[in-house]
Amino acid sequence: MIQSLPSLNTLKAFEAVSRHLNYHAAAEELNVTPAAVKQLVSRLEASVGTPLLKRKGRGLVLTVAGLAGLDDLSLAMNHMKISVEKMRETQHSRQLIITVEPSFSSAWLVPRLAHFRKTHPDISVLIDSCPQVMDLQRSNIDLAIRYGTSRNDNLVRHTLFHDQIIPACSPAFAAELSTPPALTDLLATSLIHWDTTQLESAKSSQQWFAWKGWLANFGITNIATNEGLHFSEYSQALQAAIAGQGVILVSEPIVSNLFQSGLLTCPFTEKAAPELSYDVVATNESIQRPEAQAFVDWIIKTVKDEQYSGAFSAS
């Protein structure tokens, strides 16, 4: 049979006296009288059935029983203190956890996050860049930005933009192509490949970023599409293209800032427009949080503003 625990006040009093080995010092810490502290310790000793402290000269020492429980009791008190602080912090903490596929995170979201932080300085954002599709209903994640994934009636979904996949390269690299450039130029051109097989997105979305699948849309099958540079990280593949090492397939709306800055250009007119979109997704519960709704409103407005200004154009 499990015996009931002594009162928290008696445990607090004993723990404080054990640290100070002095009733007066413990009383000051607990903001009570020394007599009250002595009484609380006595009640605890009566509850456990054995002395926990004893006099030695003018001071106090712990008995064997007192020593036996002190470490665990001190640890428990510290845990309770931490737990209470966490409870208090929740009313001041406004944190969002957002899961984002790494390529979208590095190429589009991160460069724009400073604006969100400027307009919402009280909201802390934790970006979880993960190639796996996280289950929002079984995690502490508030929002997800997903690409080409299946619909789920249990989630709230807002489409950010539909995709257009185009070849891109540095302006210097484009200058070495024929005028006007033709896709057949790629026969003698270094291709940059991004390996999407590690992504848990729809299989239909993976094929669009493979040169073989993309070129097949334009009737081109005679190019050795497996040759060139291969990268598992999208950011590294982009850096290779910016450095003039070849042509890469990119999502036009995602790297619009690179086109605007002149780091990348699209020398070809061909564009593939799969029926795939980038969506911001939330559970019905998480979208009720003001922080989550603020982020959704911000990202939707950011996309609309860029579309209106023509920032998504690679030409």
C-alpha positions as CSV (number, residue, x, y, z in Angstrom):
1,M,0.0,0.0,0.0
2,I,1.4,3.4,-1.0
3,Q,1.4,5.9,1.9
4,S,0.3,9.4,1.3
5,L,3.0,12.0,0.8
6,P,3.7,14.6,3.6
7,S,2.6,18.1,2.8
8,L,4.7,20.2,0.4
9,N,5.3,22.8,3.0
10,T,7.0,20.3,5.4
11,L,9.2,19.0,2.5
12,K,10.2,22.6,1.6
13,A,11.1,23.5,5.1
14,F,13.2,20.4,5.6
15,E,15.0,20.9,2.2
16,A,15.8,24.5,3.1
17,V,17.1,23.7,6.6
18,S,19.2,20.9,5.2
19,R,20.9,23.3,2.8
20,H,21.5,26.0,5.5
21,L,21.8,23.7,8.6
22,N,20.2,26.6,10.4
23,Y,16.6,27.3,11.2
24,H,16.9,31.1,11.1
25,A,18.5,31.1,7.6
26,A,15.9,28.7,6.3
27,A,13.1,30.9,7.9
28,E,14.4,34.0,6.0
29,E,14.5,32.1,2.7
30,L,10.9,30.8,3.2
31,N,9.7,34.1,4.7
32,V,8.3,32.6,7.9
33,T,9.5,32.5,11.5
34,P,12.1,30.0,12.8
35,A,9.5,28.5,15.1
36,A,7.3,27.8,12.1
37,V,10.2,26.1,10.3
38,K,10.9,23.9,13.3
39,Q,7.2,23.0,13.6
40,L,7.1,22.0,9.9
41,V,10.2,19.9,10.2
42,S,8.8,18.2,13.3
43,R,5.6,17.4,11.4
44,L,7.7,15.8,8.6
45,E,9.6,13.7,11.1
46,A,6.4,12.5,12.6
47,S,5.1,11.6,9.1
48,V,8.1,9.6,8.1
49,G,8.5,8.1,11.7
50,T,12.1,9.0,12.3
51,P,14.3,12.1,13.2
52,L,15.8,13.8,10.1
53,L,17.9,16.5,11.9
54,K,19.8,16.6,15.2
55,R,21.7,19.1,17.2
56,K,25.5,19.1,17.2
57,G,27.0,21.8,19.3
58,R,25.4,25.0,18.2
59,G,24.5,23.7,14.8
60,L,22.5,21.1,13.0
61,V,23.4,17.9,11.2
62,L,21.4,15.5,9.1
63,T,20.6,12.0,10.5
64,V,21.1,8.9,8.3
65,A,17.5,9.1,7.4
66,G,17.7,12.8,6.5
67,L,20.8,12.1,4.3
68,A,19.0,9.2,2.6
69,G,16.3,11.4,1.2
70,L,18.0,14.8,0.7
71,D,19.4,14.4,-2.8
72,D,16.2,13.1,-4.4
73,L,14.2,15.7,-2.5
74,S,16.5,18.6,-3.6
75,L,16.2,17.3,-7.2
76,A,12.4,17.1,-7.0
77,M,12.2,20.7,-5.6
78,N,14.4,21.9,-8.5
79,H,12.2,20.1,-11.0
80,M,9.1,21.7,-9.5
81,K,10.7,25.1,-9.7
82,I,11.6,24.6,-13.3
83,S,8.1,23.4,-14.1
84,V,6.4,26.4,-12.5
85,E,8.7,28.7,-14.4
86,K,7.8,27.1,-17.6
87,M,4.1,27.5,-16.8
88,R,4.7,31.2,-16.1
89,E,6.7,31.7,-19.3
90,T,3.9,30.4,-21.5
91,Q,1.9,33.6,-21.0
92,H,4.9,35.6,-22.3
93,S,6.2,33.1,-24.9
94,R,4.8,33.3,-28.4
95,Q,6.7,30.6,-30.3
96,L,5.9,29.0,-33.6
97,I,7.4,25.7,-34.8
98,I,7.2,25.4,-38.6
99,T,8.3,22.4,-40.5
100,V,9.7,23.2,-44.0
101,E,11.4,21.2,-46.6
102,P,15.1,22.3,-46.7
103,S,15.1,23.6,-50.3
104,F,12.1,25.9,-49.6
105,S,13.6,27.0,-46.3
106,S,17.0,28.0,-47.6
107,A,15.9,29.4,-51.0
108,W,12.7,31.2,-50.1
109,L,11.7,31.4,-46.5
110,V,14.8,32.2,-44.6
111,P,15.7,35.3,-46.7
112,R,12.3,36.7,-45.9
113,L,12.0,35.8,-42.3
114,A,13.6,39.0,-41.2
115,H,10.5,40.9,-42.4
116,F,8.2,38.7,-40.3
117,R,10.4,39.2,-37.3
118,K,10.4,42.9,-37.8
119,T,6.6,43.1,-38.1
120,H,6.0,40.5,-35.2
121,P,9.0,41.0,-32.9
122,D,7.1,39.2,-30.0
123,I,6.8,35.9,-32.0
124,S,9.7,33.5,-31.9
125,V,10.0,31.2,-34.9
126,L,11.6,27.8,-34.9
127,I,12.2,26.4,-38.4
128,D,12.4,22.7,-38.5
129,S,14.1,22.0,-41.9
130,C,13.3,18.3,-42.5
131,P,12.8,16.4,-45.7
132,Q,10.3,14.1,-44.0
133,V,6.6,15.0,-44.0
134,M,5.7,15.4,-40.3
135,D,2.4,14.4,-38.8
136,L,1.0,17.7,-37.6
137,Q,-1.7,16.0,-35.6
138,R,0.8,14.0,-33.6
139,S,3.5,16.5,-32.9
140,N,4.1,19.9,-31.4
141,I,4.6,21.5,-34.8
142,D,2.2,24.5,-35.5
143,L,2.5,24.9,-39.3
144,A,4.0,23.1,-42.3
145,I,4.9,24.4,-45.7
146,R,4.5,21.5,-48.2
147,Y,4.9,20.9,-51.9
148,G,3.1,18.5,-54.1
149,T,1.6,16.5,-51.2
150,S,-1.8,14.8,-51.0
151,R,-4.8,16.6,-49.6
152,N,-6.1,16.0,-46.1
153,D,-9.5,17.0,-45.0
154,N,-8.4,17.2,-41.4
155,L,-5.9,20.0,-42.1
156,V,-6.4,23.7,-43.0
157,R,-4.6,24.5,-46.2
158,H,-3.8,27.7,-48.0
159,T,-2.1,27.6,-51.4
160,L,0.8,30.0,-51.7
161,F,1.7,29.5,-55.4
162,H,1.6,27.0,-58.2
163,D,5.0,25.9,-59.5
164,Q,6.8,26.5,-62.7
165,I,10.0,24.6,-63.2
166,I,12.7,26.1,-65.5
167,P,16.4,25.7,-66.4
168,A,18.6,28.3,-64.8
169,C,22.3,29.2,-64.8
170,S,24.6,32.2,-64.1
171,P,24.5,35.1,-66.7
172,A,28.1,34.3,-67.6
173,F,27.3,30.6,-68.3
174,A,24.2,31.7,-70.4
175,A,26.4,34.0,-72.5
176,E,28.3,30.9,-73.7
177,L,25.1,29.3,-75.2
178,S,23.9,29.8,-78.7
179,T,21.8,32.8,-79.7
180,P,18.9,32.3,-79.2
181,P,19.5,29.4,-76.8
182,A,17.8,26.1,-77.5
183,L,17.3,23.1,-75.3
184,T,19.4,21.0,-77.6
185,D,22.3,23.2,-76.4
186,L,22.1,21.1,-73.2
187,L,23.6,18.2,-75.2
188,A,27.0,19.7,-74.8
189,T,26.4,21.5,-71.5
190,S,27.2,20.6,-67.9
191,L,24.0,19.7,-66.1
192,I,23.5,20.2,-62.3
193,H,21.4,17.5,-60.6
194,W,19.5,17.8,-57.3
195,D,18.7,14.4,-55.8
196,T,15.1,14.5,-54.6
197,T,14.8,10.8,-53.7
198,Q,15.2,11.6,-50.0
199,L,12.1,13.7,-50.0
200,E,8.9,12.3,-48.7
201,S,6.8,14.3,-51.2
202,A,4.6,13.0,-53.9
203,K,6.4,10.9,-56.5
204,S,4.9,13.1,-59.2
205,S,6.8,16.1,-57.8
206,Q,10.2,14.4,-57.8
207,Q,10.2,13.6,-61.5
208,W,9.9,17.3,-62.4
209,F,13.3,18.1,-60.9
210,A,15.0,15.3,-62.8
211,W,16.4,16.4,-66.1
212,K,15.2,13.2,-67.9
213,G,11.6,13.8,-66.9
214,W,11.6,17.6,-67.5
215,L,13.1,17.3,-71.0
216,A,10.7,14.6,-71.9
217,N,7.9,17.2,-71.7
218,F,9.5,18.9,-74.7
219,G,10.2,15.7,-76.7
220,I,13.9,15.6,-76.0
221,T,15.3,12.1,-75.1
222,N,18.7,12.1,-76.7
223,I,20.6,14.0,-74.0
224,A,22.8,12.1,-71.5
225,T,20.8,13.4,-68.5
226,N,22.8,11.6,-65.8
227,E,26.1,13.3,-66.5
228,G,27.2,16.4,-64.7
229,L,27.3,17.4,-61.0
230,H,25.1,15.7,-58.5
231,F,24.0,17.2,-55.1
232,S,21.8,15.9,-52.3
233,E,21.5,19.4,-50.8
234,Y,19.5,21.9,-52.9
235,S,21.4,24.9,-51.5
236,Q,24.7,23.4,-52.7
237,A,23.3,22.7,-56.2
238,L,22.1,26.4,-56.4
239,Q,25.6,27.6,-55.4
240,A,27.1,25.5,-58.1
241,A,24.8,27.1,-60.7
242,I,25.5,30.6,-59.3
243,A,29.2,29.9,-59.6
244,G,28.8,29.1,-63.3
245,Q,29.3,25.4,-63.1
246,G,26.2,24.4,-65.2
247,V,22.5,24.5,-65.7
248,I,20.0,23.5,-62.9
249,L,16.3,23.0,-62.8
250,V,14.7,25.4,-60.4
251,S,11.3,26.3,-59.1
252,E,10.8,29.8,-60.5
253,P,8.8,31.3,-57.6
254,I,11.2,29.9,-55.0
255,V,14.4,31.4,-56.4
256,S,12.8,34.6,-57.7
257,N,15.2,36.7,-55.5
258,L,18.2,35.1,-57.3
259,F,16.7,36.2,-60.6
260,Q,16.0,39.7,-59.3
261,S,19.6,40.0,-58.0
262,G,21.1,38.8,-61.3
263,L,22.8,35.8,-59.7
264,L,20.7,33.5,-61.9
265,T,19.0,33.8,-65.3
266,C,16.8,31.6,-67.5
267,P,18.1,31.7,-71.0
268,F,15.4,29.3,-72.3
269,T,11.7,30.0,-73.1
270,E,10.5,26.5,-72.1
271,K,8.7,26.2,-68.8
272,A,7.1,23.1,-67.2
273,A,4.0,23.8,-65.1
274,P,3.1,20.8,-63.1
275,E,-0.2,20.8,-61.3
276,L,1.6,21.1,-58.0
277,S,1.5,23.9,-55.4
278,Y,3.3,25.1,-52.4
279,D,0.9,25.2,-49.5
280,V,1.0,26.4,-45.9
281,V,-0.8,23.8,-43.7
282,A,-2.1,23.7,-40.1
283,T,-4.4,21.6,-37.9
284,N,-7.7,23.1,-37.0
285,E,-6.4,23.5,-33.4
286,S,-3.1,25.2,-34.2
287,I,-4.6,27.7,-36.6
288,Q,-6.6,29.1,-33.7
289,R,-3.4,30.4,-32.2
290,P,-2.9,34.1,-32.9
291,E,0.8,33.4,-33.7
292,A,0.0,30.8,-36.3
293,Q,-2.7,32.9,-38.0
294,A,-0.3,35.9,-38.0
295,F,2.3,33.9,-39.8
296,V,-0.2,32.5,-42.3
297,D,-1.5,36.0,-43.0
298,W,2.1,37.3,-43.4
299,I,3.3,34.6,-45.8
300,I,0.1,34.8,-48.0
301,K,0.5,38.6,-48.2
302,T,4.2,38.3,-49.0
303,V,3.5,35.9,-51.9
304,K,0.8,38.2,-53.3
305,D,3.0,41.3,-53.0
306,E,5.8,39.5,-54.9
307,Q,3.4,38.2,-57.6
308,Y,2.0,41.7,-58.0
309,S,5.4,43.3,-58.4
310,G,6.4,40.7,-60.9
311,A,9.1,39.2,-58.7
312,F,8.4,35.7,-59.9
313,S,9.4,36.4,-63.4
314,A,12.8,34.9,-64.5
315,S,13.0,36.9,-67.7
